[in-house]
Every structure is written in C-alpha cells, then in structure tokens.
C-alpha cells in the first residue's frame, strides 16, 4: 500500500522529528510512504541540516517533498499553502498510486479532503486537538471571525467525511458528541498518544560533561523542557520552580528551550528564582535525551480549555521514558489519572501558592523515592511506546486498504 502523510509542521523542527519522523521511519518498513511537509524559512536556511535529513529519508525509503511555509497575512498565507499542497498532493497521489492520505491536523486535512474527492483516496483525520477553538482560546480569533467560521465548517467535513479519526486522548473522543456532527457509527476512531522512541529516551546516569558544562554537579535539578509560553502557564511554572528553590537546599533550575533566553531569565528572576540557581540552555533534537536525564523533577502547567482536550504534550512521554517524574496541573488530557494511579508525579487540583504548600511534602518524598525512576520508565513502556503507536497506525492503514476500492472522484 502507498501512504501519503501530510504535515503542516516541518520535519526540520523538533516536533516534526519527534512526532512524525519517529513514526514514519517504522511505518516505511511496512508501506511505501510519501511525505509532504511545510518547512519554515529559518530552518531551510540551515543547509547543514536540510541535506543530511534529505539523504536520511531517502535511505529510509520515505519520499519527502517539502513546501515552504508562509505565515503572513495569516488567512491568505494559509490558503496559498493549501492550494499548493492540493496541486502537489494530486501529483503525488497519481504518480505513486496513493491509497491512503494521513493528514496531521486541520490544515493538512483540508488538502486531504480535496484529494479524496479528486483522487479517490482514503482520508485519516489525525486531529491533534480542536484547532479552531484553540485559536479562539489563544485570543487569535473570535467566534464571529471569518477564519473561525471557515475552520469550523471544514472541521465538520473532516469529522463527517474522514474514513478514520485519530485522537491523542480518550478525553478528546469523549467530547465528540458535543460538537453536533454526524459522525458515522461505524467510523474507526483510534487513540494514539504522543509516543516515544524508548530506545532513544532511556533512564541512566547524568552526563558528567553536561553537568560540568552547565554547573549542575552535586545538586538536585528541577526544571522544564520545551515551550513554556502559548498554552503553558509560564508565570506559574516559574513561580513553582522558585517555590521549590525556596524550600529545598542545593537545588538548581534548568530550562531547556529555544525561547528567548534573555526574556525568560528576566521573568524567572522576577518570579523569585535566584539568578545564581538558574540555568538556561537549548539542545538539538538528537541530544535531548541526555538533557532530560539531567532532571530530577520536571514541571509544566497548561491552560485549561475545551480545545486542548484532544491534545497531550509530547514531553510527558519523553520525560517518563527517561525516568523523570513530573508535576502538572489537572486537566492535561488523560495525564492526570495516569500520573496519580502510577505514582510517577504529582497532579495539582489547582495552580496556586496554597496548592504548592499543601503538596510540598509529596514532592519531597517523590525526590527521595528510589523506585520512582523505575516506575516512570514502566509507565512509558506500557502507555507511550512508539511501537504501540506505530502498530495502531498500521492496523488502521490495513483496515482502510482492505475496504472497497475507492473510485476516482468518490465522495
């Protein structure tokens, strides 16, 4: 079977490498894979990364075609990207006799719906989250805006016309009835969480060179990796890290992020993190496992919105696979129940100073628990194993490929 995978996220970005290529390298061992992605200008300028990745994907039998991502003006730029994607998608579908189009997210799904209609391909709506409502919750759109109304109209088509739907969480699926769409009862709906390559992200000793380089020898390291803005409660994350610094001796705060370090440093100090106990750095995707192993405890709090019910942070599985317990707030997908049940972290019922105070003893015990690292790893093996996610996708592809042969222009 020939699969076309479409992603509006770039493969030169950490997210694309972690949550697209990790899967496709395994999927390509069983199916012929064509990949269409949108790459940011700043990433394409780095020829030292583009050329090696191109060769790597060729060696993995992934036929990669990338288009340049356009950002401004937002609606027109996205429309232009979609039109180009449809044209290129038609060429790829006909050249490679594509049977199934796997669309990651909403923009990719607009292309996939059009390909289904003009090329007769099957369409998998891999929703990730309720994107149109995300835009409203983030303050970028209003519910009366043209962009939102168009996105919701397309969302209805995705749910009603897709041959299968994938959600990151069971909580997201539970919210489907509230949308009011006519989703066929026989439609395959599958949960595939943000999985982790367990051969890359493993527990182990902290890298002595990194410890020396970052000034983290002989200290307890608490911190955060990846994005702290947008959907994350950056101010509260920093306030929590400051709280831990104030309560535990010999603690340093490590932030591993591509965000503006000067701004983040100023905000961390303003939140109460002592400047001499704060370490900021960034790491390429291939070195992230070593940086995660430096942490004794990771923290992230996320805004609670309906739109995020179908999403789950990739960092959760990566941290647990590395043996790192987490402190999060209630309402992050299916994570809260899992963390409580398996005792691999702490879930705050609310993000407040009083909650920090009342749960501090639990955090202290967690840091002293010699079995915690092993529990974290076991949870990752049971719930976030990349092989499990790949297996669910392969079964879905087999199901769609085994259905009646679609006809040109079907839909």
JOVEN-V270458 format. One record per pair of residues at least 12 apart in sequence whose ideal C-beta (glycine too) atoms are under 7 Angstrom apart, sorted by the first residue. I is the first residue (numbers start at 0). GAP is how many residues later the second one is. If there is no record, write none. Layout:
# JOVEN-V270458
{{I:GAP} {I:GAP}}
This chain:
# JOVEN-V270458
{{0:30} {0:98} {0:99} {0:396} {0:400} {1:30} {1:32} {1:94} {1:95} {1:96} {1:97} {2:28} {2:29} {2:30} {2:97} {2:99} {2:394} {3:30} {3:32} {3:85} {3:88} {3:89} {3:94} {3:97} {4:19} {4:28} {4:30} {4:97} {5:30} {5:79} {5:83} {5:95} {5:97} {5:98} {5:102} {5:105} {5:106} {6:13} {6:30} {6:97} {6:101} {7:30} {7:97} {7:99} {7:100} {9:27} {9:28} {9:29} {9:30} {9:33} {9:59} {10:26} {10:42} {11:27} {11:31} {11:37} {11:38} {11:41} {12:30} {13:271} {15:21} {16:268} {17:267} {17:296} {18:175} {18:295} {19:84} {21:175} {21:364} {22:366} {22:367} {22:370} {23:38} {24:35} {25:364} {26:363} {26:366} {26:367} {27:32} {27:33} {27:34} {29:364} {30:366} {31:64} {32:29} {32:30} {33:29} {33:58} {33:62} {33:64} {34:27} {34:28} {34:29} {35:29} {35:49} {35:52} {35:53} {35:56} {36:29} {37:29} {37:31} {37:43} {38:27} {38:29} {38:30} {39:29} {40:27} {43:24} {64:23} {64:27} {66:14} {66:17} {66:18} {66:21} {68:12} {74:72} {77:29} {81:25} {81:28} {81:29} {84:26} {85:25} {85:28} {88:22} {88:26} {89:25} {89:28} {89:29} {92:22} {92:26} {92:28} {93:25} {97:23} {98:22} {98:23} {98:302} {99:21} {99:22} {99:24} {99:297} {99:300} {99:301} {100:14} {100:15} {100:20} {100:21} {100:22} {101:22} {101:24} {102:20} {102:21} {102:22} {102:23} {103:22} {103:24} {104:21} {104:23} {104:26} {105:25} {105:45} {105:48} {105:49} {108:16} {108:49} {109:44} {112:44} {112:45} {112:48} {115:45} {115:295} {116:292} {116:294} {117:291} {119:286} {119:287} {119:288} {119:289} {119:290} {120:285} {121:41} {121:278} {121:284} {122:38} {122:39} {122:40} {123:38} {123:39} {123:40} {123:42} {123:272} {124:33} {124:34} {124:37} {124:40} {125:40} {126:38} {126:39} {126:40} {126:183} {127:40} {127:182} {127:183} {128:178} {128:179} {128:181} {128:182} {129:176} {129:177} {129:180} {130:20} {131:16} {131:19} {131:20} {131:23} {132:173} {132:174} {133:173} {134:13} {135:12} {136:168} {136:170} {137:92} {155:25} {158:20} {158:22} {158:24} {159:21} {159:22} {159:23} {160:250} {162:237} {163:23} {163:24} {163:26} {163:232} {163:236} {164:22} {164:24} {165:24} {165:26} {166:24} {166:143} {167:24} {167:25} {167:26} {167:142} {167:143} {167:144} {167:165} {168:22} {168:24} {168:140} {168:141} {168:143} {168:164} {168:165} {169:21} {169:164} {170:138} {170:162} {170:163} {171:137} {171:138} {172:16} {172:18} {174:134} {187:208} {187:211} {189:202} {189:206} {191:197} {191:200} {191:201} {192:119} {192:124} {192:190} {192:191} {193:118} {193:119} {193:120} {193:123} {194:122} {194:189} {194:190} {194:191} {194:193} {194:194} {195:121} {195:122} {195:125} {195:184} {195:188} {195:190} {196:189} {197:123} {197:182} {197:183} {197:187} {197:188} {199:89} {200:88} {200:91} {200:117} {200:120} {200:121} {201:87} {201:119} {201:120} {202:119} {202:120} {202:170} {202:174} {203:89} {205:87} {205:88} {206:83} {209:80} {209:84} {213:65} {213:67} {214:64} {215:36} {215:38} {215:63} {215:78} {218:31} {218:32} {218:33} {219:28} {219:30} {219:31} {219:76} {219:147} {220:31} {220:33} {220:73} {220:74} {220:75} {221:19} {221:22} {221:29} {221:31} {221:74} {221:75} {221:77} {222:18} {222:30} {222:31} {222:32} {222:72} {222:75} {223:13} {223:31} {223:74} {223:75} {223:76} {224:31} {224:67} {224:73} {224:90} {225:31} {225:89} {226:30} {226:32} {227:29} {227:31} {228:30} {230:71} {230:72} {230:77} {231:68} {231:69} {231:70} {232:68} {232:69} {232:70} {232:118} {233:33} {234:36} {235:65} {235:115} {236:62} {236:63} {236:64} {237:29} {237:30} {237:33} {237:35} {238:32} {238:33} {239:59} {239:87} {239:116} {240:12} {240:32} {240:58} {241:29} {241:30} {241:31} {242:113} {244:28} {244:29} {244:32} {246:113} {250:26} {251:25} {251:27} {252:20} {252:24} {252:25} {252:26} {253:25} {253:40} {253:41} {254:25} {255:25} {255:26} {255:27} {255:35} {256:25} {257:24} {260:19} {263:16} {264:13} {264:15} {288:33} {291:26} {291:27} {291:30} {291:32} {292:29} {294:29} {295:71} {296:28} {296:30} {296:70} {297:21} {297:26} {297:28} {298:28} {299:13} {299:15} {299:28} {300:27} {300:28} {300:50} {301:27} {301:30} {303:27} {310:22} {311:21} {311:22} {311:23} {312:19} {315:19} {316:63} {316:67} {319:24} {319:56} {319:59} {319:60} {319:64} {320:56} {320:59} {320:63} {322:50} {322:53} {322:54} {323:52} {324:19} {324:20} {324:41} {324:47} {324:51} {325:13} {325:19} {326:18} {326:19} {326:36} {327:17} {327:19} {328:19} {328:22} {329:17} {329:18} {329:19} {337:41} {337:45} {341:33} {341:37} {342:32} {343:28} {343:31} {343:32} {343:35} {345:13} {345:16} {345:17} {345:20}}
